[in-house]
Amino acid sequence: MGLAVVILLPDVVGLDRSVPFAALAAFRPLLTVVTVLVALAMLTWRGARTLAAAVLMVCVAAGALVVPRAVPRTVPAANGPYLTVLSFNVDQGEADVAAVAATIRRERPDVVVLPEAAERYRTLLAEAVPDLGYRSWLGARPDADDVNGITVFTASWSGPLDSRTIDQGRFDPWLELTGGRLGALRLVAVHVSAPVPEKIRSWPGELAQLQSWCGPGAGPAVLVGDFNGSLDHREFRDGTQGCLDAGAVTGEGLTATWNATWPRWSGVQIDHVLGGGGASPTALRILDLPGSDHRALLARVRLP
C-alpha cells in the first residue's frame, strides 16, 4: 500500500519537489488506471485480497483528484470581450512553420504564444503571414537558440501594447504584455523550467511566481504557455491557485499536450491557458501540429 501511495500520491505526501517523483505525479491519470488493473488482478489471489483492497482505496483517492478534470464545469460568467489564444511549444524551433501559419490564417487568434522560439523562428513565421498584420514580441537573450526563447505574435486589432521581459535567472525568460485592447489585463507568456535533475531546484520557485498573476488582488490576467507542470503537481496547483485552467474548466484536462507522439490519453497536460482576476476560459481545442513533441492549444477566454 505504501508503494501505491508513493506512486499515485507523491504530491500529497510532499515528494513531488524532487526527481523522479515529479514525473510520477505528472503521470498519475495513467498510473491510476494501471494500478487499478493490478489491484483487481490481486483480488483473485486469496492471500492478497486485503492488500488489494487497500491499494484500491489509494486508487479511489487518486481518482478523486483526476476525474473532475474530464467533466466540464460552470464558471462565473465574465462580461467583457473574448480573447482567442493559440499556444504551441515549437520544440527547439523544429515545428512546421507552414502548419503554424496555416493555423493562424484559419483561426485568426488574437495572441499566439510560442515557447522555444527565438529570433530565427520568429522571422520564419513572420515571413509566412506578412499579410495578416501580426506584430511579434521576443523574449530571449541575445543570440539565443530557439530552445531558449519565447515569442508572442499579437493581432493588429490588439492595438499598441507594452512588453516586459521577466528574467528567470539561469533559464528561459517570460514575457508580459499590457495595454491596447487588453485594457487592465496582463497577458503572460510562460515557459517554466522542466523538473529534471539540472533544473529541479528552479522549478518550484518559477511555479510559485505564478501567484503574481493568480493570487488575491492580482487583477485580470491570462497566462499562456508551457508550464512543465500539471494539476497533479502540488507546486503547479499552489502557484495557479486563483486562476482557472482552460483544460479543467472545459473537461479537456486529461488530454495530453506532451508527448505528442503518444496517444492523447497516455501523456501529460503541461501546456495551459489560465485565466485569473475574472478572466474565464470558455472553450479549448487541442491540436496536433507537425514537427513538435507538444500539441497546440487553441483557447477562448472571456475577459472581465
C-alpha positions in Angstrom: 0.0 0.0 0.0 2.8 2.4 0.8 4.3 1.9 -2.6 0.9 2.7 -4.1 0.8 6.0 -2.1 4.3 6.9 -3.3 3.4 6.2 -7.0 -0.1 7.7 -7.1 0.0 10.4 -4.4 3.6 11.8 -4.3 2.3 15.3 -4.2 0.0 14.6 -1.3 2.9 13.2 0.8 5.3 16.0 -0.2 7.6 14.1 -2.6 6.8 15.8 -5.9 9.5 18.5 -5.5 12.2 16.0 -6.4 13.2 13.7 -9.2 11.7 11.2 -10.0 8.6 11.8 -8.0 7.7 14.9 -10.1 7.4 12.7 -13.1 5.3 10.1 -11.2 2.9 12.8 -10.2 2.6 14.0 -13.8 1.5 10.6 -15.0 -1.0 10.0 -12.2 -4.0 9.6 -14.5 -2.4 6.7 -16.4 -0.7 5.2 -13.4 -4.0 5.2 -11.6 -5.6 3.1 -14.3 -2.7 0.7 -14.4 -2.7 0.3 -10.6 -6.5 -0.4 -10.6 -6.0 -3.2 -13.1 -3.2 -4.7 -11.0 -5.2 -4.4 -7.8 -8.2 -6.1 -9.5 -5.9 -8.9 -10.6 -4.7 -9.3 -7.0 -8.2 -9.8 -5.8 -8.2 -13.2 -7.4 -5.5 -14.3 -5.1 -6.9 -15.1 -1.7 -3.8 -14.1 0.2 -3.6 -10.7 -1.4 -7.1 -9.6 -1.1 -6.6 -7.3 1.9 -3.6 -5.7 0.3 -5.6 -5.3 -3.0 -8.5 -3.6 -1.2 -6.0 -1.2 0.5 -4.4 -0.4 -2.9 -7.9 0.2 -4.4 -8.6 2.7 -1.7 -5.5 4.6 -2.7 -6.7 4.5 -6.3 -10.0 6.0 -5.3 -8.2 8.9 -3.6 -6.0 9.4 -6.7 -9.1 9.1 -9.0 -10.8 11.8 -7.0 -8.0 14.2 -8.0 -8.1 13.1 -11.6 -11.7 12.5 -12.8 -13.1 16.1 -12.2 -10.8 17.4 -15.0 -12.7 15.3 -17.5 -16.0 16.9 -16.5 -16.9 20.4 -17.9 -17.9 22.8 -15.2 -19.7 26.0 -15.0 -17.7 29.1 -14.0 -18.9 32.6 -13.2 -19.6 34.4 -16.4 -17.4 37.3 -17.4 -18.9 40.4 -19.1 -16.1 41.5 -21.4 -14.9 40.6 -24.9 -13.4 37.3 -25.9 -9.7 36.7 -26.3 -8.6 33.8 -28.6 -5.2 32.4 -27.8 -3.0 29.9 -29.6 -0.2 28.3 -27.6 2.3 26.0 -29.1 5.7 24.9 -27.9 7.6 24.6 -31.2 10.2 22.2 -29.8 13.5 24.0 -30.3 12.1 25.8 -33.4 11.6 22.5 -35.2 7.8 22.7 -35.6 6.5 23.0 -39.1 6.3 26.8 -39.9 3.8 26.3 -42.7 1.4 24.3 -40.4 1.6 27.0 -37.7 1.0 29.7 -40.3 -2.0 27.8 -41.7 -3.5 27.5 -38.3 -3.1 31.3 -37.7 -4.7 32.0 -41.1 -7.6 29.7 -40.3 -8.3 30.6 -36.7 -7.1 34.3 -36.6 -6.2 34.2 -32.9 -5.7 37.4 -31.0 -2.5 36.1 -29.4 0.0 33.4 -30.4 2.4 32.2 -27.7 5.4 30.1 -28.9 7.8 28.7 -26.3 11.1 27.6 -27.7 11.0 30.2 -30.5 13.7 32.8 -30.6 14.7 35.2 -33.4 15.2 32.6 -36.1 11.7 31.0 -35.7 10.1 34.4 -35.2 11.5 35.6 -38.5 10.4 32.5 -40.4 6.8 32.7 -39.1 6.5 36.4 -39.7 7.6 35.8 -43.3 4.8 33.2 -43.6 2.0 35.5 -42.6 3.1 39.0 -43.7 -0.4 40.0 -44.9 -2.2 39.3 -41.6 -0.7 42.3 -39.8 0.6 40.4 -36.7 3.2 42.1 -34.6 5.8 40.0 -32.8 7.5 40.2 -29.4 10.6 38.3 -28.4 11.7 37.1 -25.1 15.2 35.8 -25.4 18.8 36.7 -24.6 21.0 38.0 -27.4 21.8 35.3 -30.0 19.7 32.7 -28.1 18.9 29.5 -29.8 15.2 28.8 -30.3 15.1 26.4 -27.4 15.9 29.3 -25.0 13.4 31.8 -26.4 9.7 32.6 -26.3 7.9 34.6 -29.0 4.5 36.2 -28.9 2.5 37.3 -32.0 -0.4 39.7 -31.5 -3.1 40.6 -34.0 -3.2 44.2 -35.4 -6.5 44.8 -33.7 -4.9 44.4 -30.3 -3.7 48.0 -30.6 -0.4 49.4 -29.2 1.0 47.1 -26.5 3.8 47.3 -24.0 6.0 44.4 -23.2 8.1 43.4 -20.2 10.6 40.7 -20.1 10.6 38.6 -16.9 14.0 37.2 -16.3 14.1 33.8 -14.6 17.8 33.9 -13.9 19.5 30.8 -15.3 16.7 29.7 -17.6 14.1 30.9 -20.1 12.7 34.4 -19.8 8.9 35.1 -19.8 7.0 38.0 -21.5 4.2 40.1 -20.1 2.1 42.2 -22.5 -0.2 45.0 -21.3 -2.1 48.0 -22.8 -4.0 48.4 -26.1 -7.3 46.4 -26.3 -6.1 44.3 -23.3 -7.1 47.1 -21.1 -6.3 46.2 -17.5 -5.5 42.7 -18.4 -1.9 41.3 -18.1 -1.1 38.6 -20.7 1.9 36.5 -19.7 3.8 34.1 -22.0 5.3 31.4 -19.8 7.9 28.7 -20.2 8.7 27.1 -16.8 11.8 25.0 -16.4 11.3 21.3 -16.6 11.5 19.2 -13.3 14.7 17.4 -14.5 17.8 17.0 -12.4 19.6 20.1 -13.7 16.6 22.4 -13.3 14.5 20.9 -10.4 15.8 23.5 -7.9 14.5 26.3 -10.1 11.1 24.6 -10.9 9.2 25.2 -7.7 10.2 28.8 -7.4 9.1 29.5 -11.0 5.7 27.9 -10.4 5.4 29.8 -7.1 5.9 33.1 -9.1 2.6 32.5 -10.9 0.9 33.8 -7.8 2.0 37.3 -9.0 -0.9 36.9 -11.6 -3.2 34.4 -9.9 -3.0 35.4 -6.3 -5.5 37.6 -4.4 -5.8 41.1 -5.7 -3.6 40.4 -8.7 -6.2 41.7 -11.2 -7.2 40.3 -14.5 -4.6 38.1 -16.2 -4.2 35.4 -18.8 -1.2 33.1 -18.6 -0.3 31.0 -21.6 2.5 28.6 -22.5 4.4 25.5 -21.4 4.3 25.3 -17.6 6.1 22.0 -17.3 3.6 21.2 -14.6 0.2 19.6 -14.4 -2.7 19.7 -12.0 -1.2 16.6 -10.5 1.7 18.7 -9.2 1.2 20.4 -5.9 3.6 23.2 -6.9 1.5 23.9 -10.0 -1.7 23.9 -8.1 -0.4 26.2 -5.4 1.2 28.6 -7.9 -2.0 28.8 -10.0 -4.5 29.0 -7.1 -7.0 31.7 -8.0 -6.7 31.1 -11.8 -9.0 28.9 -13.9 -7.3 26.3 -16.1 -8.9 26.0 -19.6 -8.4 22.3 -19.7 -10.1 21.6 -16.4 -12.9 24.0 -16.9 -13.8 22.6 -20.3 -13.5 18.9 -19.5 -10.3 18.6 -21.6 -8.0 18.4 -18.5 -6.9 14.8 -19.2 -5.9 15.3 -22.9 -2.1 15.1 -23.1 -0.2 18.0 -24.6 3.1 16.2 -24.2 4.4 13.9 -25.7 2.6 14.5 -29.0 4.0 11.3 -30.5 2.0 9.2 -27.9 -1.8 8.7 -27.8 -3.7 11.6 -26.3 -4.7 9.6 -23.2 -1.1 8.4 -22.4 0.9 11.6 -21.9 0.5 14.6 -19.6 -1.0 18.1 -19.9 1.8 20.5 -19.2 0.7 23.3 -21.6 -2.0 25.5 -20.3 -4.1 28.6 -20.8 -5.1 30.1 -17.4 -7.5 33.0 -16.6 -7.4 35.0 -13.4 -9.0 38.0 -11.9 -12.3 37.5 -13.6 -10.9 36.2 -16.9 -12.8 33.0 -17.6 -11.8 30.3 -20.2 -14.8 29.1 -22.1 -13.5 26.8 -24.8 -10.4 24.8 -25.6 -9.3 22.7 -28.6 -6.1 20.7 -28.5 -4.5 20.5 -31.9 -1.9 18.1 -33.4 0.6 20.1 -35.5 3.6 18.5 -37.1 7.2 18.9 -36.0 6.9 19.3 -32.3 6.7 16.9 -29.3 3.9 19.2 -27.9 0.3 19.6 -29.0 -1.1 23.1 -29.5 -3.8 24.7 -27.5 -6.5 27.0 -29.0 -8.4 28.6 -26.2 -11.2 31.2 -25.9 -11.2 33.3 -22.8 -13.9 35.7 -21.7 -12.4 38.9 -20.2 -13.9 40.7 -17.3 
